[in-house]
Amino acid sequence: MSKQHMASSSELYQRACALLPGGVSSPVRAYGAVGGEPPVMVRGEGAYIYDADGRQYLDFVQSWGPLVLGHAYPDVVQAIIEQARLGTTFGAPCEGEVTLAETVHELTGIESLRFVSSGTEATMSAIRLARGATGRDKVLKFAGCYHGHADHLLVSAGSGLVTFGEPSSAGVPKAFTECTLVLPLDDEAALCQLFAEQGHEIAAVIIEPIPANNGLLVQRPEFLKTLRRLTRESGTVLIFDEVISGFRIAPGGAAEQLGIEPDMVCYGKIVGGGLPVGMFGGKRALMNHLAPLGPVYQAGTLSGNPLAMAAGQATLQALRSLGGWDRLEQLGQHLERLVGPLLAARGYSLVRQGSLFWMNLQAGEPPRCAECIHEDSAARYRPIFHSLLAEGIALAPSAYEVGFLSLAHTEAQIDHFAEALGRALARVPAV
Ligand SMILES: Cc1ncc(COP(=O)(O)O)c(C=O)c1O
C-alpha cells in the first residue's frame, strides 16, 4: 500500500530546514510551541495521515479544517483527476466556478460572491470592498480573532480597552494598521461606547462568529446580536469570517446557526475541498461595487481555478448527500461525552461547537475572550500533545488551536482517542 520513501521523516525535515525558513511553509506547522520536530507527511487516507517513516496518525487537524470528508475522499480525488484531464486553468470564465457558485448559493443563500485562492484574500478583499462601498476607512476587529495575514488585520489588542492597531508582526508599518480598531470579545459596553463615538466612521466590523483561532471562544448570542444592531444603525458593514465555520457548522455556516444575517461573509477551507480556495460574498448591491462592475479592484490569476472548483463542488455534494452536518454533530457529541468528563476530572473542560473542539486547560468557565486564557495552558498542553503523538494521535501543535472532526472519523476512533487522552492527562497536574 504505502509507497517506499528513501528519505526518513527526520532527513526530510532537515532538508526542509535548509531551504524553507523553520522547515515549514506556514508557521503553525512548526513545533515551536510544543518542542520537537514535526513529522513529514507523505500520505493521507480518511481520518489518518502517514509520515515518511510509515507511521500512522489519527488526524484531528485535517489540514486545519478543509478536509471535512477526511483525507483523499474518493469522489474528491476523482473530480480532481477528471478536471485535470480537461485542463487545470483557463484564465477565462469556467463551468466549475458557475456550478460551485450555484451550490454555495443554494446552501447559504448568499446572493453574490467571488472566489479567491485563500482565506486571507477573502478577508482582505471583503474589507477593501466595505471601505470602497461606505467611503470610510476604519475597521474594527476583535482580540483573539484571526483573519489571515493581510497587513491591516495583523493587529493584536491591549486587554480591556479599545486600542488603535499595534501591528503584531514585524514588517507591518504602523501607518497600515492605524485604521484598525481592536476590542475585546464578549464586551457589549465597550462595543456600545465605540459605536456611540465613532460608529459613523467605521466601514466594517470583521469577526469570527465562532472564534476558533485562540482557543474556542464561543460567544454569547446577545453579544453578536448587539454587534448586528449597532452595525446596522451606523451603516457599518458586518463581515462574518466563516473561513473555519463555513460549511462546517451548518450549510449556511454560523450565520445560519445563530440566525444572524451579516452583510458579508468570508469562506475558505471546506469550500475548496482541500485545494486553495477562498470566497467572499453578500448582498448583490454591495458586491456590485467590485470590478468589473464597480470601482473596487480585486483580481487573481488562479481565482475560480477549475481544479479547486471541482474539489469544492465534490466536497459540498458529498456533505449534502451524506447528511454531513447531522453526522458531524453526532460525532462531536460522542467526543464530548467521552472527553468532557476526562477533562473535568482534572479541573479542565472541553469546549465544542459541532465538529470543532478545544481542550480548555484551566479551571472555571470556558473563556469567551482571548485575555481570559491563562498562559499556563501552553505548558499544560505540551506533555498531553506529545503523549498523544507517541500513541499515533495528531492534534495541532499549539494549546490555542482547535481540533477538527471529519466525516471520516468513527466513534471507535474517538473512543481510542479518549483512552489515549486519559493516559496523557495523568501526566499533567490537576487544577
Ligand atoms: C477565521 C480565519 N480567517 C482567515 C484565515 C486565513 O485563511 P488562509 O490561511 O487560507 O489564508 C484563517 C486561517 O486559518 C481563519 O481561520
The ligand as a Gaussian input file, in Angstrom:
#p B3LYP/6-31G(d) Opt

LIG

0 1
 C      -11.085000      32.515000      10.585000
 C       -9.967000      32.557000       9.593000
 N       -9.925000      33.555000       8.700000
 C       -8.968000      33.631000       7.757000
 C       -7.979000      32.678000       7.688000
 C       -6.925000      32.767000       6.637000
 O       -7.096000      31.742000       5.721000
 P       -5.853000      31.242000       4.812000
 O       -4.910000      30.565000       5.741000
 O       -6.494000      30.337000       3.807000
 O       -5.272000      32.462000       4.192000
 C       -7.974000      31.625000       8.606000
 C       -6.923000      30.597000       8.560000
 O       -6.853000      29.700000       9.352000
 C       -9.003000      31.561000       9.582000
 O       -9.041000      30.583000      10.484000

